[in-house]
Amino acid sequence: MRRTFQIVSGGIVLGVVAFLLTQGGHDDALAAPPTTSVTTTTRPKGRLVIHGVGDVNTDSDYIPALAQNGHAHAWSGLGDLFAADDLTVANLECTPSELGDPLDKEFTFRCDLESLPVMQQAGIEVVSLANNHAGDHGKEALLDGKRLVEAAGLHAVGVGADAEEAAQPAVVEVNGWRVAVLGFGGVVPSPDWIATDDRAGMADGDTIETMAATVRAASEIADLVVVTIHWGVEKDLEPRPDDRERAAAMIAAGADVVFGHHAHRLQPLEIVDGAPVAWGLGNFVWPNFSEESARTAIARVVVEPDGSKEACLIPAIITSPGRPEITGDAPC
């Protein structure tokens, strides 16, 4: 295994993180039987480019510039980066539905529904709803939001009518690869936000045994498993020990890439047991309240046909409310 690291001040990895990972590098002895019957593709694998971003909020009451400039404004500082890649994953941190009433909590966000097809046109394929705002207007709105996201041509992960549905991955086939994307929500306003056998909600992002089992099942039906997870503590600049424990368990179970979010601050990208982990991708489509909260990045993972990977953070800044702009070249 070959690894190269380039670190800049503040502990953030902005350079190339390169390493070699062969297919089947995880502990197959721990794999659970597949939960879905699939037909194995024989198409040769090509080069795969995956991007992940942090918190996306398309509530124009919270970000009036989106109403003034249109929702395409949010993606206008990125060039064609997401349209030109193979897979882009984002955390959609608002309720994408007009149903329900705001819950009794400090902040409640409702996505503008017209923003959903604009996100799809910008090149985003998968959004996670497993966070502490997609359920701001109750369970009916949460499930309606999942339906509307998918009707707009996006995949929604991390929520469902019960725990089984919430744990289902989005499976994307591209360039000969079968990629499973899972969403977990480890930050909940109250326990009843978590889906159970008889309750709608989000996929449990706190219980390691459950998370590992979900990842193992996904790894049985896919070549690569990408996890997007809401975790950590707001304004932290480094991951906490319990999140490191969760990441290690998911990677041992078969996760190949982990994209984290929730802290509203950019955190490092590291390699954990051969898998790139972007611990916290910060804000993305969000107000630029301060220099710290406006500093962000796009996580980029490049997978070569032989399974070798490079991973890096592409630096960006939220230059005006709701509009991130790339500020440097992709170092990988």
Sequence and secondary structure as in RCSB ss.txt:
>XXXX:A:sequence
MRRTFQIVSGGIVLGVVAFLLTQGGHDDALAAPPTTSVTTTTRPKGRLVIHGVGDVNTDSDYIPALAQNGHAHAW
SGLGDLFAADDLTVANLECTPSELGDPLDKEFTFRCDLESLPVMQQAGIEVVSLANNHAGDHGKEALLDGKRLVE
AAGLHAVGVGADAEEAAQPAVVEVNGWRVAVLGFGGVVPSPDWIATDDRAGMADGDTIETMAATVRAASEIADLV
VVTIHWGVEKDLEPRPDDRERAAAMIAAGADVVFGHHAHRLQPLEIVDGAPVAWGLGNFVWPNFSEESARTAIAR
VVVEPDGSKEACLIPAIITSPGRPEITGDAPC
>XXXX:A:secstr
   B  B GGG B S EEE   TT S GGG    SS      S    EEEEEEEEE   TTT HHHHHH GGGGG
TBSTTHHHHSSEEEEEE SB  S S   SSS   B  TTHHHHHHHHT  EEE  SSSTTTT HHHHHHHHHHHH
HTT EEESEESSHHHHT  EEEEETTEEEEEEEEE   SSGGGB BTTB EE BSS HHHHHHHHHHHHTS SEE
EEEEE S TT SS  HHHHHHHHHHHHHT  EEEEE SSSB  EEEETTEEEE  B EEES   SHHHHEEEEEE
EEE TTS EEEEEEEEEEEETTEEEE S    
